[in-house]
Amino acid sequence: MATVLICRRFPRLSRVTTFSTTAKCKAESGSNKSKQKKEENPETAITGTESAATIQLLNPLDYRVSYNPSGYAKSRAASQQHAARNNGQSLGDTFTSPGTAQVQHTFGTASSQALPPVRDALPKPKSNPVLEQTVSALLSAVQTKEEAEKEKREMHDSKEDPRMFQKGRPEYRSLSYDKFELIETLPLEEGDSILHSVAVCKGNESPETITDYFRKLSCLPVEQHAALVSELRFNTLCRCAVNNIRLFSTSDLIDILKACVRLVVPPTHSLLNACENEFCQRVWDMNLDQLLLVADCWRCLDRSVPSYLSILYSYANMHWKDLTLPQFVQLIYIIGEGRRSPADLTQKMESMILKYLDSFTLEEVGAVCLGLFKSLSGISDHIMRKIADRVSVQMEDMSTYALVNVLKMLRYTRMDHLPVMKELGKVIPARIPTINIQGIMHITLTCSSLHYFDEGILAAVAMSLPSKVTYCRSKDAAKFLWSFGCLDYEPPNEEEFYSSLIEQMHRKLHEFSKFPEHLLTGLLGLAFVKRFPEELIDYALRDEFVQKTRNSKYELKKDLFTLSKSVEIECPSYQGNRLPPQLYEEVTEMVLNFAEQEIYVRPEIVEAVSLLQSMLGGPEYVKNHMILPHTRSSDVEVHLAMDGHPIPFNLKDPIADKKLKDIGVSLTDELMTQLIKGRSNNQSPAEVENADETPSQGRGEEARTLRAGDRAALSGAPLIANARLQVEPKLERGLKAPPSLTLSQQPQGVKLAIQVSNRNHYCYCSKRLLGLHCLKRRQLRQLGYVVVELPFWEWFPLLKRTRLEKLSYLHYKVFDPALLSKAG
């Protein structure tokens, strides 16, 4: 029977593959698990058409495409999630899916099994068109209301949201502009009368009258403001104010500025230019409340005033001891919105935070953290820990917005505050469905940045995200993909989660020209979990996009390198764009230079390499390098024959050459014989070592072992497994090669990639490997290496132990019988 190839697109799935008709039939009649997880796209079910967005993903080697997406569900309270886990159920099995198509599918299945045949069913009631229209209208109204509420909840007001702390104390009324202040609306007739007076007098009014006109006109109905600002007579009033700017009192000038805020005067307006210049002249004659109020008005007007802010910071620097709590918090807010940290104020700000920390409201704590975060202000670990200590015991009472701001600062300072993260895992999952998408992104990014894995948080995020995904900016989608990939977590609804985000990346493709770093961030996060969307990868590796990355403020060449090499190894069928060879060479050289200066010289790696060379027979048996430079970490490579003997392969190692040159050894006849024949007088290496060994008193076992290893390395005779370290009979059983290594006579060998890991390779306080290192080990295995790890929780304590103990440990790791079975 001829086999017909059918390419199927699975809506809402992130993987696409090709099935034969035979395989397709088997898939459709397969296990119950596949049937339970399969579902339709709700949008397709409703409209009867397939979604226009097409996602084509590469099928990496050794990956079995699973046509069984798990049930997708709304996220509920954290207590239900914990209950589901305690009952041994997955989160996907616990929740009810909201998808219309799934409901229809379930009902159809049930009806075919449990309901009577159609001919035996009760007669259908007659339809009532009026009732149907009424129900339809009510459903439509409810749906429209829900969508409006959801839209409102998802909208983030970058101007107003950071100002919520100002509602907590009455003192802020004199320090900030209150857009919600109740004012009496001015009748249109009176407004027209004022403009008529302006036109008649042509600028001859007194400063007090001009100020009064501005106050009153700003009280016109909001819908009249845009027309007023473009009105010729209003511009005449503005010219009058500019011409008399020096004659206004400071309070009158502030009132004019507040009127401009209320009227939404464009930030580049000539009146605002004159006001800024005048306020800069008057700073030293104003009090701090006035200075902060004016700065707040500039923020409301969206006008950049670096000169004014610089003078304000100088004033605050001179009077910092006199700052009240509200003044200090408002100052931090202004500093944050100005995106610049005054260096001379940093130390003083820390003192003020300590002074007022216990008196801050929780919203003020969030405002302080946001101001420090936005201005990239450095803050000591001591201060950040004090803030985190307070938040960890009051998190339940804290608004999500304020909490997210604290998390931003924790992320920025790389503060590993376990009580905060543990409390976050208790408080935040139940809130996730009510948090807007940007807040969820920052929570998720904090977990990944601090390498903190909490399944409850991540599962809640994954369950809520598909229904919110259309509100994701390109940055949000990229950070979600990066965070989940970094923590190597695939949620219960993984197919729905990943496919929805990849679809959003397609929708936001136009944004990546301006923000190329976001596309690479998202694609690397997907690569960590072995997902490679072909169209997006092809776009990221085309020459035009690569050129855009060169103009970015971030160094993106290494990210391009990692992505392209990963595709090359894991997706050999990929036919799209690739990086030019010269870029490969450029980045490889850059990475290797960094490794020589920062990685190869780390004590834990240097010690492992040195001991392995001594144990195996010399530098030619060990190579410390980057097998995969695109993964940016080193490997210690060792080759073993199938009989367990180490194989020399590092014959052109410049480091080894340099070491050999530095060894001043006299070439005696006996040594030449040893070098040529490998041993003298038919003695084993151990016998040679024992015959020549005359240790001085007091040096002990470790000294004898050291000299034995060194002599073996110099003699050129590798310390093979069954002869190694027999100077110490008590350890012979532990150090001798297992029988399985010596009995096998197969010609092929095994290449070991020894990983000297550290804490940064794992999630915080766990043995869960991070995504980049999962990717590296996966690719090493794919290239034929057997990965051997010296985990930091074993190797680091050994660094303080005796040389013999370290050699014994390395022998156990390298000559593990299971390694050869893996290679076979």
C-alpha atoms as one frame of an Amber mdcrd trajectory, in Angstrom:
protein
   0.000   0.000   0.000   1.400   3.390  -0.967   2.144   5.660   1.924   0.740
   9.162   1.605   2.420  11.877   3.648   0.075  14.316   5.308   1.259  17.509
   7.015  -1.141  18.289   9.853  -1.334  21.552  11.698  -2.480  21.246  15.250
  -4.131  24.468  16.417  -2.807  25.777  19.715   0.168  23.395  19.561   3.773
  24.437  19.308   5.070  21.446  17.406   4.266  20.380  13.839   5.438  17.182
  12.201   4.674  14.934   9.258   2.704  11.717   9.682   2.106   8.869   7.261
  -1.495   7.732   6.917  -0.613   4.536   8.748   0.966   6.434  11.633  -1.981
   8.781  11.684  -4.429   5.922  12.091  -2.339   4.488  14.887  -2.211   7.873
  16.585  -5.993   8.216  16.393  -6.554   4.753  17.786  -3.738   4.907  20.321
  -3.628   5.005  24.076  -6.294   6.547  26.283  -3.711   9.058  27.447  -3.430
  10.510  23.937  -7.209  10.637  23.566  -7.689  12.381  26.890  -5.173  15.083
  26.093  -6.326  15.798  22.523  -8.559  18.850  22.023  -9.704  21.290  19.396
  -9.052  24.977  19.008 -12.022  26.879  20.505 -11.725  29.603  17.893 -11.791
  27.051  15.078 -14.787  25.282  16.592 -16.794  28.473  16.823 -16.010  30.004
  13.444 -15.615  26.814  11.489 -12.315  28.004  10.072  -8.745  27.351  11.109
  -6.707  30.141  12.675  -4.736  32.142  10.129  -1.563  31.993  12.245   0.623
  29.064  11.234   3.384  27.912  13.558   5.939  25.545  12.109   8.434  24.076
  14.528  11.438  21.955  13.772  11.411  18.417  15.023  14.738  17.980  16.854
  16.591  14.678  16.834  15.362  12.018  19.243  12.165  13.930  19.852   8.839
  12.150  19.626   6.005  14.424  18.608   3.131  13.951  20.996  -0.364  14.558
  19.641  -1.817  14.815  23.107  -2.050  18.352  24.476  -3.212  18.332  28.058
  -6.448  19.947  29.133  -6.199  23.690  29.481  -7.831  25.351  32.403  -8.417
  28.527  34.312  -6.180  29.058  37.286  -7.955  28.919  40.631  -6.899  29.522
  44.178  -3.561  28.223  45.412  -5.325  26.025  47.951  -6.945  24.053  45.129
  -3.577  23.648  43.449  -2.039  22.272  46.642  -5.034  20.006  47.158  -4.640
  18.650  43.639  -0.966  17.895  44.212  -1.680  16.270  47.575  -4.246  13.994
  45.937  -1.686  12.859  43.397  -3.389  14.652  40.514  -1.837  17.039  38.047
  -3.051  20.595  37.908  -4.340  20.002  34.403  -6.586  17.199  35.697  -7.937
  19.280  38.571  -9.282  22.336  36.792 -12.181  22.641  34.380 -11.370  23.913
  30.906 -13.032  27.146  29.794 -12.691  26.387  26.093 -16.005  26.283  24.211
 -14.700  23.693  21.775 -13.663  21.384  24.584 -17.088  21.619  26.207 -18.729
  20.705  22.912 -16.318  17.831  22.400 -16.969  16.424  25.875 -20.736  16.693
  25.498 -20.639  14.942  22.134 -18.713  12.029  23.586 -21.042  11.713  26.533
 -24.194  11.905  24.425 -23.101   9.119  22.100 -22.609   6.802  25.056 -25.241
   7.735  27.629 -28.162   9.412  25.847 -30.854   7.430  23.982 -30.858   7.327
  20.181 -32.252  10.380  18.428 -35.391   8.577  17.231 -36.324   7.741  20.856
 -35.649  11.198  22.214 -38.373  13.578  23.359 -39.748  15.918  20.674 -37.971
  19.264  20.492 -39.946  22.275  21.734 -40.866  24.901  19.187 -38.346  27.658
  18.875 -39.175  31.110  20.218 -37.387  33.766  18.123 -38.086  36.563  20.607
 -36.738  34.539  23.527 -33.678  33.509  21.526 -32.947  37.147  20.614 -33.381
  38.237  24.226 -31.042  35.533  25.531 -28.534  36.312  22.804 -28.608  40.026
  23.654 -28.165  39.320  27.367 -25.229  36.972  26.707 -23.654  39.522  24.407
 -24.040  42.259  27.014 -22.530  40.091  29.739 -19.651  39.115  27.459 -19.033
  42.738  26.488 -19.020  43.795  30.153 -16.597  41.005  31.081 -14.295  41.925
  28.218 -14.368  45.575  29.244 -13.511  44.687  32.839 -10.728  42.419  31.672
  -9.391  45.136  29.375  -9.406  47.623  32.228  -7.654  45.166  34.540  -4.938
  44.481  31.977  -4.218  48.115  31.189  -1.136  49.509  32.905  -0.980  53.280
  33.402   2.720  54.050  33.623   1.939  57.550  34.893  -0.687  56.887  37.524
   0.157  53.437  38.884   3.485  54.525  40.458   1.659  57.388  42.239  -0.717
  55.235  44.277   1.369  55.734  47.422   0.393  59.434  47.418  -3.132  58.530
  48.531  -1.843  57.139  51.818  -1.021  60.409  53.572  -2.627  63.893  53.444
   0.856  65.473  53.380   1.295  64.447  49.746  -1.374  66.971  48.680   1.145
  69.779  49.067   3.936  67.791  47.369   2.193  66.422  44.292  -0.438  67.202
  41.695  -3.760  65.481  42.391  -5.643  64.866  39.162  -8.609  63.550  41.168
  -9.065  66.783  43.146 -12.693  67.862  43.105 -13.121  71.197  41.331 -16.155
  73.180  40.339 -16.729  72.988  36.579 -16.656  76.337  34.778 -19.665  77.048
  32.516 -18.811  77.319  28.818 -20.276  80.850  28.674 -17.890  82.068  31.371
 -14.957  80.453  29.617 -15.900  82.208  26.392 -16.198  85.488  28.282 -12.627
  85.094  29.629 -11.254  84.405  26.150 -13.131  87.436  24.823 -11.503  89.619
  27.514  -8.075  88.258  26.540  -8.708  89.139  22.884  -9.864  92.661  23.757
  -7.119  93.526  26.244  -4.362  91.907  24.119  -2.029  91.141  26.983  -2.485
  94.152  29.182  -3.904  92.210  32.143  -2.063  92.070  35.450  -0.175  88.910
  36.488  -2.853  88.182  39.101  -5.600  88.393  36.440  -3.667  86.178  34.032
  -3.194  83.576  36.790  -6.912  83.712  37.606  -7.772  83.190  33.921  -5.585
  80.077  33.792  -7.171  78.675  36.966 -10.706  79.195  35.685 -10.111  77.972
  32.130  -8.568  74.756  33.467 -11.935  74.092  35.159 -13.792  73.845  31.848
 -15.284  70.408  31.068 -12.570  67.910  30.125 -13.996  67.387  26.666 -13.376
  71.094  25.919  -9.682  71.060  26.857  -8.243  69.985  23.506 -10.228  72.647
  21.645  -9.191  75.280  24.181  -5.454  74.542  23.869  -5.651  74.974  20.097
  -7.745  78.161  20.445  -6.035  81.310  19.142  -7.205  83.396  22.104  -5.751
  80.858  24.559  -2.394  81.134  22.799  -2.666  84.894  23.216  -3.114  84.314
  26.973  -0.028  82.090  26.971   2.027  84.803  25.260   0.880  87.262  27.898
   2.132  84.877  30.598   5.502  84.410  28.849   5.977  88.165  28.498   5.242
  88.729  32.183   6.901  85.572  33.514   9.241  87.406  35.904   6.359  89.326
  37.470   4.461  86.285  38.758   4.825  85.227  42.363   6.103  81.692  42.837
   2.699  80.440  44.028   0.994  82.051  40.986   3.533  80.484  38.650   2.880
  77.087  40.242  -0.861  77.594  39.736  -0.274  78.308  36.037   1.801  75.130
  35.776  -0.953  73.102  37.492  -3.495  74.592  35.058  -1.284  73.427  32.179
  -1.287  69.914  33.643  -5.079  69.909  33.898  -5.438  71.172  30.339  -2.834
  68.671  29.016  -0.741  71.354  27.357   1.823  69.730  24.992   5.204  69.250
  26.743   7.025  71.307  24.090   4.751  74.360  24.426   6.540  77.728  24.572
   4.820  78.599  27.873   6.363  75.521  29.497   9.790  76.482  28.156   9.485
  79.854  29.859   8.186  78.278  33.090  11.074  75.810  33.276  13.676  78.547
  32.828  12.013  80.675  35.484  11.731  77.849  38.011  15.407  77.021  37.518
  16.189  80.617  38.443  13.994  80.513  41.553  14.987  77.125  43.049  17.027
  78.565  45.922  14.174  80.899  46.901  11.574  78.089  47.050  10.846  75.624
  49.835  11.160  71.866  49.367   7.406  71.310  49.169   7.209  73.728  46.218
  10.233  72.194  44.521   8.791  68.697  44.750   5.356  69.862  43.579   6.846
  71.527  40.497   8.893  68.408  39.734   5.715  66.352  40.037   3.933  68.643
  37.580   6.733  68.215  35.063   6.286  64.457  35.375   2.528  64.770  34.820
   3.214  66.858  31.722   5.642  64.205  30.444   8.293  66.867  30.026  11.975
  66.071  30.501  13.616  68.716  32.721  17.153  67.473  33.531  18.431  70.937
  34.486  15.643  71.539  36.974  16.044  68.076  38.486  19.803  68.521  38.814
  19.265  71.700  40.813  16.555  69.995  42.891  18.952  67.164  43.755  21.610
  69.661  44.788  19.093  71.395  47.037  18.035  68.052  48.570  21.680  67.096
  49.061  22.209  70.212  51.166  19.011  69.810  53.204  18.725  66.010  53.338
  18.656  65.855  57.148  15.525  68.032  57.155  13.527  65.770  54.822  10.261
  64.541  56.314   9.098  61.033  55.497   6.611  62.151  52.770   9.201  64.514
  51.275  11.768  61.731  51.129   9.422  59.223  49.468   8.274  61.857  46.961
  11.918  62.679  46.208  12.684  58.984  45.561   9.663  58.854  43.250  10.911
  61.894  41.317  14.406  60.403  41.069  12.947  57.197  39.674  10.772  58.945
  37.102  13.790  61.017  36.041  15.697  57.750  35.403  18.890  59.122  36.872
  20.528  58.426  40.198  22.333  61.391  41.793  25.593  59.824  43.000  26.092
  62.249  45.890  22.666  61.346  47.316  23.041  57.554  47.322  24.667  57.204
  50.726  22.248  59.691  52.263  19.243  57.910  50.768  20.303  54.700  52.482
  20.475  56.523  55.818  16.976  57.922  55.283  15.590  54.496  54.329  16.935
  53.049  57.568  15.539  55.996  59.507  11.995  55.698  58.138  11.712  52.008
  57.154   9.505  50.979  60.071   7.268  54.010  59.535   6.715  53.544  55.797
   3.347  52.269  54.657   3.625  49.157  52.503   2.777  51.262  49.440   5.630
  53.613  50.322   8.007  50.652  50.606   6.990  49.698  47.076   7.383  53.293
  45.870  10.906  53.529  47.305  11.919  50.259  45.636  10.450  51.329  42.307
  12.254  54.671  42.443  15.563  52.961  43.182  14.946  50.399  40.433  14.024
  52.914  37.738  16.993  55.144  38.511  19.378  52.148  38.684  20.449  53.323
  42.108  22.938  51.114  43.837  21.856  49.986  47.266  23.754  47.939  49.817
  22.821  44.345  50.588  22.238  45.390  54.188  19.510  47.894  53.253  17.881
  45.569  50.730  17.805  42.778  53.271  16.142  45.088  55.809  13.447  45.949
  53.259  12.964  42.287  52.377  12.729  41.342  56.046   9.814  43.691  56.513
   8.043  42.604  53.342   8.360  38.907  54.164   6.245  39.278  57.317   3.612
  41.605  55.815   3.283  40.334  52.257  -0.314  39.216  52.709  -1.343  42.823
  53.426   0.667  44.316  50.562  -0.855  45.332  47.242   0.403  43.318  44.306
   1.731  46.450  42.610   3.864  47.406  45.622   5.041  43.806  46.003   6.102
  43.611  42.351   8.171  46.773  42.840  10.017  45.161  45.745  10.639  42.084
  43.585  12.120  44.291  40.865  14.654  45.633  43.322  15.415  42.162  44.666
  16.105  41.121  41.095  18.300  44.136  40.443  20.403  43.603  43.572  20.509
  39.794  43.090  19.338  39.392  46.661  18.725  35.763  47.618  16.195  36.376
  50.356  14.623  32.992  51.012  11.838  34.140  53.413  10.483  36.535  50.758
  10.530  33.877  48.045   8.899  31.270  50.279   6.168  33.702  51.305   5.722
  34.663  47.661   4.956  31.021  46.908   2.170  31.094  49.503   0.632  34.464
  48.631   0.965  35.000  44.897  -0.494  31.918  43.109  -4.050  32.731  44.195
  -3.599  36.334  43.005  -2.219  35.490  39.551  -5.600  35.481  37.708  -6.310
  39.044  38.913  -2.857  40.501  38.117  -2.238  42.223  34.811   0.164  40.660
  32.361   3.095  42.975  33.103   2.863  42.255  36.821   2.818  38.512  36.145
   5.841  38.912  33.884   7.853  40.671  36.591   6.958  38.008  39.161   8.015
  35.244  36.781  11.186  37.066  35.746  12.161  37.561  39.389  11.944  33.806
  39.968  14.119  33.042  36.949  16.622  35.854  37.587  17.150  34.632  41.135
  17.126  30.996  39.894  14.304  30.279  42.323  12.012  27.433  41.306   8.498
  27.375  42.752   6.143  25.074  40.899   3.047  26.627  42.481   3.879  30.081
  41.096   4.912  28.822  37.663   1.886  26.536  37.290  -0.483  29.379  38.223
   1.223  31.653  35.682   1.024  29.007  32.972  -2.668  28.353  33.587  -3.614
  32.036  33.463  -1.384  33.178  30.642  -3.077  31.727  27.502  -6.255  33.732
  28.137  -4.202  36.910  28.674  -1.544  36.371  26.019  -2.891  38.955  23.576
  -2.035  41.652  26.136   1.648  40.645  26.071   4.112  43.077  24.590   7.010
  41.538  22.704   9.066  42.010  25.864   6.524  40.200  28.035   6.238  37.188
  25.725  10.032  36.934  25.480  10.536  37.132  29.250   7.922  34.447  29.898
   9.624  32.093  27.453  13.034  32.876  28.900  11.901  32.411  32.504  10.240
  29.036  31.953  13.149  27.858  29.826  15.738  29.116  32.297  14.077  27.157
  35.113  13.573  24.183  32.769   9.886  23.959  33.633   7.227  22.655  31.289
   3.828  23.213  32.924   0.825  20.841  32.901  -0.663  22.816  29.986   2.665
  23.036  28.194   1.335  22.836  24.624  -1.288  25.527  25.181   1.200  27.663
  27.093   3.989  27.502  24.541   1.828  27.673  21.425  -0.001  30.773  22.675
   3.270  32.555  23.389   4.802  31.566  20.052   1.689  32.851  18.281   2.066
  36.137  20.153   5.719  36.328  19.091   4.491  36.051  15.501   1.951  38.818
  16.070   4.635  41.070  17.565   7.203  40.360  14.869   7.160  44.006  13.773
   8.336  45.096  17.245  11.528  43.043  17.077  13.069  45.398  14.545  13.206
  48.000  17.302  13.875  45.544  20.139  15.911  42.669  18.629  17.035  41.521
  22.056  13.485  40.391  22.883  13.287  37.973  19.958  16.607  36.357  20.886
  15.569  36.179  24.545  12.392  34.291  23.650  14.070  31.950  21.165  16.807
  31.000  23.614  14.199  30.268  26.277  12.470  27.960  23.791  15.755  26.278
  22.848  16.402  25.447  26.509  13.268  23.281  26.497  13.996  21.836  23.032
  11.538  23.910  21.023  12.676  25.484  17.761  10.069  27.546  15.826  11.500
  27.522  12.313   9.977  30.726  10.930  11.085  32.826  13.908  14.576  31.299
  13.847  14.876  31.941  10.124  13.874  35.564  10.731  16.370  35.966  13.604
  19.296  34.623  11.559  18.726  36.625   8.392  21.317  39.265   7.545  18.963
  42.213   8.043  18.071  41.174  11.576  21.668  40.357  12.481  22.592  43.867
  11.381  19.901  45.301  13.678  21.396  43.410  16.611  24.701  45.193  16.017
  22.946  48.516  16.601  21.396  47.367  19.884  22.616  48.714  23.207  23.054
  45.074  24.286  25.762  42.630  23.209  23.727  40.102  21.220  26.374  38.277
  19.183  26.775  35.574  21.814  23.014  34.994  21.903  22.930  34.647  18.117
  25.851  32.235  18.360  24.133  30.080  20.979  20.888  29.969  19.003  22.472
  29.181  15.636  24.785  26.456  16.952  21.944  24.853  18.915  19.826  24.670
  15.765  22.785  23.209  13.874  23.223  20.412  16.432  19.616  19.633  17.316
  17.827  20.364  14.044  19.898  19.005  11.149  16.897  19.265   8.807  16.761
  23.050   9.213  17.085  24.757   5.804  16.728  28.414   6.792  19.185  31.248
   7.312  22.439  30.693   9.212  25.044  32.992  10.654  27.997  33.843   8.402
  31.234  31.908   9.176  33.132  35.073  10.064  30.636  35.829  12.846  31.119
  32.282  14.196  34.868  32.842  14.275  34.558  36.266  15.860  32.286  35.127
  18.687  34.193  31.879  19.256  37.401  33.829  19.733  35.628  36.225  22.084
  34.205  33.375  24.186  37.479  31.459  24.339  39.423  34.542  25.393  36.936
  35.084  28.191  37.229  31.435  29.226  41.018  31.611  29.464  40.809  34.637
  31.741  37.750  33.789  33.836  36.781  30.102  33.623  39.787  27.847  33.120
  41.548  29.491  36.060  38.848  28.775  38.631  40.354  26.799  41.535  37.850
  23.948  41.394  38.576  23.422  37.676  42.356  23.829  37.953  42.466  21.263
  40.751  40.346  18.735  38.849  42.464  19.048  35.692  45.724  18.735  37.598
  44.615  15.629  39.480  43.168  13.987  36.375  46.447  14.534  34.529  48.350
  12.955  37.409  45.911  10.058  37.657  45.620   9.256  33.953  49.255   9.723
  32.900  49.853  13.312  31.846  48.447  16.347  29.981  47.948  14.360  26.782
  45.145  12.397  28.466  43.143  15.429  29.593  41.913  18.541  27.802  40.359
  21.493  29.601  38.426  23.441  26.985  34.984  24.330  25.682  33.664  21.427
  23.651  30.650  23.606  22.848  31.793  27.255  22.951  28.239  28.481  22.394
  27.247  27.160  25.841  29.873  29.421  27.482  31.162  26.937  30.057  34.149
  24.621  30.144  34.513  20.857  29.955  37.282  18.515  30.980  37.531  15.985
  28.170  38.889  12.467  28.717  38.938   9.488  26.312  38.768   5.883  27.481
  39.180   2.680  25.490  36.539   0.051  25.991  39.008  -1.929  28.088  39.152
   0.943  30.552  42.537   2.350  29.582  42.835   6.121  29.069  43.646   7.147
  25.505  46.089  10.017  24.823  44.470  12.510  22.449  45.550  15.995  23.589
  48.876  15.881  21.755  48.930  19.500  20.592  47.800  21.217  23.755  49.855
  24.426  24.038  49.322  24.433  27.797  50.678  20.903  28.059  53.635  21.817
  25.821  54.403  24.781  28.023  54.327  22.622  31.151  56.623  20.024  29.605
  59.083  22.713  28.533  59.240  24.042  32.057  60.216  20.634  33.499  63.984
  20.361  33.632  64.638  16.593  33.488  68.046  15.016  32.718  67.826  12.567
  29.834  69.638   9.566  31.329  69.848   6.206  29.555  67.398   4.718  32.022
  64.857   7.513  31.442  65.218   7.217  27.668  64.505   3.496  27.956  61.406
   4.239  30.015  60.212   6.875  27.523  60.671   4.551  24.554  59.494   1.272
  26.038  57.161   2.654  28.679  58.897   0.777  31.534  62.374  -0.530  32.459
  63.512  -4.049  33.315  59.981  -5.375  32.670  58.722  -3.797  35.882  55.252
  -2.449  36.335  54.953   1.299  36.863  54.028   0.675  40.488  57.137  -1.457
  41.016  59.321   1.252  39.490  57.734   3.812  41.768  58.147   1.607  44.864
  61.756   0.800  44.059  62.707   4.442  43.622  60.564   5.804  46.414  62.459
   6.913  49.522  60.186   9.344  51.260  61.590  11.345  54.102  60.215  10.900
  57.562  56.974  12.736  58.323  55.733  13.157  54.739  53.282  10.262  55.019
  50.830   8.717  52.598  49.872  11.828  50.683  53.477  12.725  49.878  54.200
   9.210  48.576  51.103   9.303  46.368  52.025  12.718  44.983  55.525  11.615
  43.990  54.244   8.353  42.526  51.778  10.200  40.317  54.347  12.755  39.235
  56.907  10.082  38.322  54.357   8.152  36.300  53.444  11.285  34.389  57.095
  12.046  33.619  57.868   8.490  32.576  55.167   8.573  29.942  53.533   5.452
  31.375  49.836   6.119  31.939  48.480   5.167  35.317  46.146   2.496  34.001
  43.366   1.300  36.182  44.737  -2.017  37.394  48.161  -0.637  38.374  47.298
   2.784  39.733  48.329   3.866  43.235  49.264   0.425  44.473  51.674   2.128
  46.855  48.701   2.189  49.206  47.395  -1.383  49.676  44.476  -0.295  51.867
  42.977   1.667  48.973  43.724  -0.899  46.284  40.185  -2.274  46.249  38.646
   1.176  45.829  41.077   2.426  43.171  41.401  -0.667  41.014  39.464  -0.729
  37.752  36.267  -2.762  37.860  36.411  -6.099  36.006  33.889  -4.910  33.442
  36.341  -2.269  32.243  39.259  -4.635  31.723  37.393  -7.581  30.197  35.799
  -5.719  27.334  37.967  -5.763  24.206  35.767  -3.773  21.809  37.826  -1.402
  19.606  35.710   1.717  20.048  36.110   3.980  23.064  34.130   6.521  25.022
  34.550  10.278  25.171  33.890  11.750  28.572  32.803  15.375  29.032  33.477
  16.030  32.706  31.452  18.913  34.119  32.878  20.736  37.128  29.626  22.371
  38.172  28.963  25.222  40.585  25.937  26.708  42.290  25.161  28.986  39.347
  24.364  25.944  37.228  21.405  25.048  39.448  18.221  26.538  40.797  18.610
  28.205  44.162  18.969  25.769  47.073  18.212  22.785  44.851  19.733  20.219
  42.535  17.534  21.264  39.596  19.746  22.089  36.625  19.109  25.398  34.838
  17.958  25.478  31.226  21.250  26.505  29.587  23.104  23.640  31.253  20.331
  21.178  30.383  20.739  22.296  26.773  24.504  21.845  26.944  24.389  18.319
  28.367  21.687  17.316  25.914  23.798  18.494  23.001  26.960  16.846  24.337
  25.136  13.506  24.459  23.816  14.096  20.972  27.403  14.549  19.756  28.441
  11.244  21.308  29.858  12.340  24.644  29.095  10.724  27.968  28.519  13.469
  30.503  30.184  12.990  33.888  29.525  15.564  36.581  31.594  16.576  39.560
  28.685  18.247  41.377  29.615  21.178  43.561  27.990  19.636  46.640  30.496
  16.746  46.365  33.564  18.324  44.764  33.806  21.620  46.651  34.045  20.013
  50.130  36.695  17.640  48.760  38.908  20.562  47.751  39.801  20.937  51.425
  40.604  17.235  51.857  43.765  15.272  51.113  45.098  14.702  47.638  44.542
  10.960  48.005  40.856  11.429  48.809  40.420  13.638  45.759  42.172  11.127
  43.522  40.021   8.338  44.893  36.869  10.346  44.120  37.997  11.140  40.569
  38.904   7.493  39.978  35.421   6.473  41.071  33.865   9.039  38.682  36.010
   8.331  35.615  36.155   4.536  35.836  32.470   3.955  36.511  31.438   0.732
  34.675  28.134   2.346  33.723  29.944   4.853  31.483  31.052   2.225  29.001
  27.601   0.681  28.931  26.171   4.110  28.037  28.691   4.433  25.228  27.856
   1.001  23.924
